[in-house]
Amino acid sequence: FVQNASLLRLAFVQNASLLRLAFVQNASLLLFGHLAAMAVAMSSQQLVIFLALYIAYGGYYVTKKNYGLLVSSLIDEVGLTKMQVGYLGSAFQVTSGAAKILTPVFVDTHSPRLVLAGALLLCSLANLLMSLFTDNLLMMTILWGLNGGLNAVGWPALSNVFMAWFPKPEERGTLYTLL
C-alpha cells in the first residue's frame, strides 16, 4: 500500500509538473502572439518611441544599480571605510526620495521628453565624474546624491512620454508592463 501510494504521489507530481509546463508554454505563446499583433498594429513612430523608452529605462537602471559593484572597489582599492561608503549610498537614497516627492510637478510643467533625455544625460555624466573624484569623498557624495535626484526624475518623465504616445488603454496596459 505504501509503495503504491508513493508511486501515485510521484505520478501526480510528474503530471502536475507537465501540466504547469504546458500552461507556461501556452501562456508564453499567447503573450508573444499578443505582443507581435500589437507591434504590427503600432505605427513605426510608436515602435521607435517604445524602443527608445525601453532603452532610456535601461539607462536609468544602469546608472542607479552600479553602486553595488562599486562598493567593494571603494573599500579595497580607494581605502574608504564602510561608514564612508554608507554615506554615499545614503546620499543617493535621501536625494532620490526627496526628488520623488518634488519632481513630478516639474515634469508636468516642462517637456517630459527633454526632461527624460536631459536627466539621463546628467546621470551618466555624474557617474563618469565619480570616477575622477575617487580621492574626494565630499565630491563623490555630491555627485552620487545628484545622480539619485536625477534618477527620480526619470520615471515620471518616461510615464508622461509613454502616455502621450500610447493613449489607448488596451495597448497601454500590455506595453507598460514591459517597461
TIDRENSE-704094 format. One record per residue (C-alpha): x, y, z; residue number from 0. Coordinates in Angstrom, 2 decimals, padded with zeros to 5 digits. Layout:
<nodes>
<node><u>X</u><v>Y</v><w>Z</w><resi>NUM</resi></node>
...
</nodes>
This chain:
<nodes>
<node><u>000.00</u><v>000.00</v><w>000.00</w><resi>0</resi></node>
<node><u>002.80</u><v>002.45</v><w>000.93</w><resi>1</resi></node>
<node><u>004.70</u><v>001.66</v><w>-002.26</w><resi>2</resi></node>
<node><u>001.54</u><v>002.21</v><w>-004.37</w><resi>3</resi></node>
<node><u>000.84</u><v>005.50</v><w>-002.56</w><resi>4</resi></node>
<node><u>004.39</u><v>006.67</v><w>-003.26</w><resi>5</resi></node>
<node><u>004.05</u><v>005.77</v><w>-006.93</w><resi>6</resi></node>
<node><u>000.69</u><v>007.53</v><w>-007.06</w><resi>7</resi></node>
<node><u>002.20</u><v>010.69</v><w>-005.48</w><resi>8</resi></node>
<node><u>005.14</u><v>010.57</v><w>-007.91</w><resi>9</resi></node>
<node><u>002.79</u><v>010.20</v><w>-010.90</w><resi>10</resi></node>
<node><u>000.66</u><v>013.08</v><w>-009.61</w><resi>11</resi></node>
<node><u>003.71</u><v>015.33</v><w>-009.13</w><resi>12</resi></node>
<node><u>005.03</u><v>014.47</v><w>-012.61</w><resi>13</resi></node>
<node><u>001.64</u><v>015.12</v><w>-014.23</w><resi>14</resi></node>
<node><u>001.22</u><v>018.39</v><w>-012.32</w><resi>15</resi></node>
<node><u>004.70</u><v>019.48</v><w>-013.45</w><resi>16</resi></node>
<node><u>003.88</u><v>018.63</v><w>-017.07</w><resi>17</resi></node>
<node><u>000.58</u><v>020.50</v><w>-016.77</w><resi>18</resi></node>
<node><u>002.34</u><v>023.56</v><w>-015.32</w><resi>19</resi></node>
<node><u>004.96</u><v>023.42</v><w>-018.08</w><resi>20</resi></node>
<node><u>002.28</u><v>023.17</v><w>-020.78</w><resi>21</resi></node>
<node><u>000.39</u><v>026.09</v><w>-019.23</w><resi>22</resi></node>
<node><u>003.52</u><v>028.26</v><w>-019.07</w><resi>23</resi></node>
<node><u>004.45</u><v>027.42</v><w>-022.67</w><resi>24</resi></node>
<node><u>000.93</u><v>028.18</v><w>-023.92</w><resi>25</resi></node>
<node><u>000.76</u><v>031.39</v><w>-021.88</w><resi>26</resi></node>
<node><u>004.13</u><v>032.46</v><w>-023.30</w><resi>27</resi></node>
<node><u>002.97</u><v>031.76</v><w>-026.85</w><resi>28</resi></node>
<node><u>-000.23</u><v>033.67</v><w>-026.16</w><resi>29</resi></node>
<node><u>001.70</u><v>036.63</v><w>-024.73</w><resi>30</resi></node>
<node><u>004.25</u><v>036.71</v><w>-027.56</w><resi>31</resi></node>
<node><u>001.45</u><v>036.36</v><w>-030.10</w><resi>32</resi></node>
<node><u>-000.38</u><v>039.25</v><w>-028.47</w><resi>33</resi></node>
<node><u>002.80</u><v>041.36</v><w>-028.44</w><resi>34</resi></node>
<node><u>003.51</u><v>040.54</v><w>-032.07</w><resi>35</resi></node>
<node><u>-000.02</u><v>041.59</v><w>-033.01</w><resi>36</resi></node>
<node><u>000.43</u><v>044.82</v><w>-031.06</w><resi>37</resi></node>
<node><u>003.76</u><v>045.53</v><w>-032.78</w><resi>38</resi></node>
<node><u>002.06</u><v>045.13</v><w>-036.16</w><resi>39</resi></node>
<node><u>-000.77</u><v>047.44</v><w>-035.06</w><resi>40</resi></node>
<node><u>001.66</u><v>050.13</v><w>-033.85</w><resi>41</resi></node>
<node><u>002.83</u><v>052.84</v><w>-036.17</w><resi>42</resi></node>
<node><u>006.52</u><v>052.90</v><w>-036.95</w><resi>43</resi></node>
<node><u>006.86</u><v>056.07</v><w>-034.86</w><resi>44</resi></node>
<node><u>005.22</u><v>054.38</v><w>-031.88</w><resi>45</resi></node>
<node><u>007.55</u><v>051.41</v><w>-032.22</w><resi>46</resi></node>
<node><u>010.60</u><v>053.70</v><w>-032.29</w><resi>47</resi></node>
<node><u>009.32</u><v>055.65</v><w>-029.27</w><resi>48</resi></node>
<node><u>008.64</u><v>052.46</v><w>-027.33</w><resi>49</resi></node>
<node><u>012.13</u><v>051.12</v><w>-028.06</w><resi>50</resi></node>
<node><u>013.66</u><v>054.49</v><w>-027.12</w><resi>51</resi></node>
<node><u>011.73</u><v>054.50</v><w>-023.83</w><resi>52</resi></node>
<node><u>012.83</u><v>050.94</v><w>-023.14</w><resi>53</resi></node>
<node><u>016.47</u><v>051.86</v><w>-023.74</w><resi>54</resi></node>
<node><u>016.10</u><v>055.02</v><w>-021.63</w><resi>55</resi></node>
<node><u>014.67</u><v>053.00</v><w>-018.75</w><resi>56</resi></node>
<node><u>017.60</u><v>050.60</v><w>-019.08</w><resi>57</resi></node>
<node><u>019.97</u><v>053.57</v><w>-018.96</w><resi>58</resi></node>
<node><u>018.38</u><v>054.87</v><w>-015.76</w><resi>59</resi></node>
<node><u>018.55</u><v>051.39</v><w>-014.29</w><resi>60</resi></node>
<node><u>022.26</u><v>051.06</v><w>-015.05</w><resi>61</resi></node>
<node><u>023.08</u><v>054.50</v><w>-013.61</w><resi>62</resi></node>
<node><u>021.46</u><v>053.65</v><w>-010.28</w><resi>63</resi></node>
<node><u>022.31</u><v>049.96</v><w>-009.88</w><resi>64</resi></node>
<node><u>026.05</u><v>050.19</v><w>-010.49</w><resi>65</resi></node>
<node><u>026.70</u><v>051.29</v><w>-006.90</w><resi>66</resi></node>
<node><u>026.66</u><v>047.70</v><w>-005.67</w><resi>67</resi></node>
<node><u>029.56</u><v>046.89</v><w>-007.98</w><resi>68</resi></node>
<node><u>031.42</u><v>049.98</v><w>-006.85</w><resi>69</resi></node>
<node><u>031.29</u><v>049.33</v><w>-003.09</w><resi>70</resi></node>
<node><u>033.99</u><v>046.66</v><w>-002.87</w><resi>71</resi></node>
<node><u>036.37</u><v>048.72</v><w>-005.04</w><resi>72</resi></node>
<node><u>035.81</u><v>051.80</v><w>-002.89</w><resi>73</resi></node>
<node><u>036.70</u><v>049.84</v><w>000.23</w><resi>74</resi></node>
<node><u>039.56</u><v>047.72</v><w>-001.15</w><resi>75</resi></node>
<node><u>041.22</u><v>049.99</v><w>-003.69</w><resi>76</resi></node>
<node><u>040.30</u><v>053.54</v><w>-002.66</w><resi>77</resi></node>
<node><u>040.51</u><v>052.82</v><w>001.06</w><resi>78</resi></node>
<node><u>037.13</u><v>054.17</v><w>002.17</w><resi>79</resi></node>
<node><u>035.59</u><v>052.81</v><w>005.35</w><resi>80</resi></node>
<node><u>032.22</u><v>051.09</v><w>005.37</w><resi>81</resi></node>
<node><u>030.77</u><v>054.16</v><w>007.08</w><resi>82</resi></node>
<node><u>032.02</u><v>056.44</v><w>004.30</w><resi>83</resi></node>
<node><u>030.62</u><v>054.12</v><w>001.66</w><resi>84</resi></node>
<node><u>027.36</u><v>054.18</v><w>003.62</w><resi>85</resi></node>
<node><u>027.30</u><v>057.99</v><w>003.36</w><resi>86</resi></node>
<node><u>027.49</u><v>057.68</v><w>-000.40</w><resi>87</resi></node>
<node><u>024.58</u><v>055.24</v><w>-000.51</w><resi>88</resi></node>
<node><u>022.56</u><v>057.40</v><w>001.86</w><resi>89</resi></node>
<node><u>023.14</u><v>060.48</v><w>-000.29</w><resi>90</resi></node>
<node><u>021.56</u><v>058.66</v><w>-003.23</w><resi>91</resi></node>
<node><u>018.59</u><v>057.42</v><w>-001.21</w><resi>92</resi></node>
<node><u>017.86</u><v>060.73</v><w>000.52</w><resi>93</resi></node>
<node><u>018.03</u><v>062.85</v><w>-002.64</w><resi>94</resi></node>
<node><u>016.12</u><v>060.26</v><w>-004.62</w><resi>95</resi></node>
<node><u>013.36</u><v>060.15</v><w>-002.01</w><resi>96</resi></node>
<node><u>013.08</u><v>063.94</v><w>-001.82</w><resi>97</resi></node>
<node><u>013.12</u><v>064.26</v><w>-005.60</w><resi>98</resi></node>
<node><u>010.36</u><v>061.66</v><w>-005.99</w><resi>99</resi></node>
<node><u>008.12</u><v>063.97</v><w>-003.99</w><resi>100</resi></node>
<node><u>009.14</u><v>067.21</v><w>-005.71</w><resi>101</resi></node>
<node><u>009.94</u><v>066.38</v><w>-009.33</w><resi>102</resi></node>
<node><u>006.62</u><v>065.11</v><w>-010.74</w><resi>103</resi></node>
<node><u>005.31</u><v>068.69</v><w>-010.68</w><resi>104</resi></node>
<node><u>008.46</u><v>069.81</v><w>-012.52</w><resi>105</resi></node>
<node><u>007.98</u><v>067.11</v><w>-015.14</w><resi>106</resi></node>
<node><u>004.33</u><v>068.07</v><w>-015.62</w><resi>107</resi></node>
<node><u>005.22</u><v>071.72</v><w>-016.25</w><resi>108</resi></node>
<node><u>008.16</u><v>071.07</v><w>-018.60</w><resi>109</resi></node>
<node><u>008.66</u><v>068.98</v><w>-021.72</w><resi>110</resi></node>
<node><u>008.85</u><v>065.37</v><w>-020.42</w><resi>111</resi></node>
<node><u>010.85</u><v>064.38</v><w>-023.50</w><resi>112</resi></node>
<node><u>013.55</u><v>066.95</v><w>-022.74</w><resi>113</resi></node>
<node><u>013.48</u><v>066.20</v><w>-019.01</w><resi>114</resi></node>
<node><u>013.85</u><v>062.47</v><w>-019.71</w><resi>115</resi></node>
<node><u>016.81</u><v>062.92</v><w>-022.05</w><resi>116</resi></node>
<node><u>018.46</u><v>065.70</v><w>-020.02</w><resi>117</resi></node>
<node><u>018.24</u><v>063.86</v><w>-016.71</w><resi>118</resi></node>
<node><u>019.60</u><v>060.66</v><w>-018.25</w><resi>119</resi></node>
<node><u>022.49</u><v>062.58</v><w>-019.78</w><resi>120</resi></node>
<node><u>023.26</u><v>064.26</v><w>-016.44</w><resi>121</resi></node>
<node><u>023.01</u><v>060.91</v><w>-014.59</w><resi>122</resi></node>
<node><u>025.55</u><v>059.44</v><w>-016.98</w><resi>123</resi></node>
<node><u>027.79</u><v>062.45</v><w>-016.54</w><resi>124</resi></node>
<node><u>027.58</u><v>062.20</v><w>-012.73</w><resi>125</resi></node>
<node><u>028.56</u><v>058.52</v><w>-012.96</w><resi>126</resi></node>
<node><u>031.54</u><v>059.32</v><w>-015.16</w><resi>127</resi></node>
<node><u>032.67</u><v>062.21</v><w>-012.98</w><resi>128</resi></node>
<node><u>032.60</u><v>059.99</v><w>-009.89</w><resi>129</resi></node>
<node><u>035.46</u><v>058.01</v><w>-011.38</w><resi>130</resi></node>
<node><u>037.57</u><v>061.17</v><w>-011.49</w><resi>131</resi></node>
<node><u>036.94</u><v>062.13</v><w>-007.86</w><resi>132</resi></node>
<node><u>037.66</u><v>058.88</v><w>-006.01</w><resi>133</resi></node>
<node><u>040.09</u><v>060.75</v><w>-003.76</w><resi>134</resi></node>
<node><u>037.45</u><v>063.28</v><w>-002.65</w><resi>135</resi></node>
<node><u>034.63</u><v>061.82</v><w>-000.52</w><resi>136</resi></node>
<node><u>032.64</u><v>065.07</v><w>-000.44</w><resi>137</resi></node>
<node><u>032.64</u><v>065.40</v><w>-004.23</w><resi>138</resi></node>
<node><u>031.72</u><v>061.73</v><w>-004.68</w><resi>139</resi></node>
<node><u>028.85</u><v>062.17</v><w>-002.19</w><resi>140</resi></node>
<node><u>027.57</u><v>065.25</v><w>-004.03</w><resi>141</resi></node>
<node><u>027.77</u><v>063.50</v><w>-007.40</w><resi>142</resi></node>
<node><u>026.09</u><v>060.32</v><w>-006.16</w><resi>143</resi></node>
<node><u>023.38</u><v>062.38</v><w>-004.46</w><resi>144</resi></node>
<node><u>022.87</u><v>064.32</v><w>-007.70</w><resi>145</resi></node>
<node><u>022.59</u><v>061.01</v><w>-009.50</w><resi>146</resi></node>
<node><u>019.86</u><v>059.95</v><w>-007.08</w><resi>147</resi></node>
<node><u>017.88</u><v>063.14</v><w>-007.58</w><resi>148</resi></node>
<node><u>018.16</u><v>062.94</v><w>-011.35</w><resi>149</resi></node>
<node><u>017.20</u><v>059.26</v><w>-011.34</w><resi>150</resi></node>
<node><u>013.99</u><v>060.14</v><w>-009.56</w><resi>151</resi></node>
<node><u>013.01</u><v>062.38</v><w>-012.48</w><resi>152</resi></node>
<node><u>013.28</u><v>059.51</v><w>-014.94</w><resi>153</resi></node>
<node><u>010.13</u><v>057.53</v><w>-014.24</w><resi>154</resi></node>
<node><u>007.62</u><v>060.44</v><w>-014.20</w><resi>155</resi></node>
<node><u>009.10</u><v>061.79</v><w>-017.45</w><resi>156</resi></node>
<node><u>009.12</u><v>058.35</v><w>-019.05</w><resi>157</resi></node>
<node><u>005.50</u><v>057.76</v><w>-017.99</w><resi>158</resi></node>
<node><u>004.36</u><v>061.09</v><w>-019.44</w><resi>159</resi></node>
<node><u>006.02</u><v>060.39</v><w>-022.78</w><resi>160</resi></node>
<node><u>004.57</u><v>056.87</v><w>-022.78</w><resi>161</resi></node>
<node><u>001.03</u><v>058.07</v><w>-022.02</w><resi>162</resi></node>
<node><u>001.22</u><v>060.69</v><w>-024.78</w><resi>163</resi></node>
<node><u>002.29</u><v>058.17</v><w>-027.42</w><resi>164</resi></node>
<node><u>000.07</u><v>055.28</v><w>-026.34</w><resi>165</resi></node>
<node><u>-003.35</u><v>056.77</v><w>-025.48</w><resi>166</resi></node>
<node><u>-005.40</u><v>053.56</v><w>-025.93</w><resi>167</resi></node>
<node><u>-005.79</u><v>051.77</v><w>-022.58</w><resi>168</resi></node>
<node><u>-005.94</u><v>048.29</v><w>-024.16</w><resi>169</resi></node>
<node><u>-002.50</u><v>048.61</v><w>-025.77</w><resi>170</resi></node>
<node><u>-001.04</u><v>050.68</v><w>-022.95</w><resi>171</resi></node>
<node><u>-001.54</u><v>048.02</v><w>-020.28</w><resi>172</resi></node>
<node><u>000.44</u><v>045.34</v><w>-022.06</w><resi>173</resi></node>
<node><u>003.26</u><v>047.64</v><w>-023.14</w><resi>174</resi></node>
<node><u>003.50</u><v>049.34</v><w>-019.74</w><resi>175</resi></node>
<node><u>004.26</u><v>046.01</v><w>-018.10</w><resi>176</resi></node>
<node><u>007.32</u><v>045.65</v><w>-020.32</w><resi>177</resi></node>
<node><u>008.89</u><v>048.92</v><w>-019.18</w><resi>178</resi></node>
</nodes>
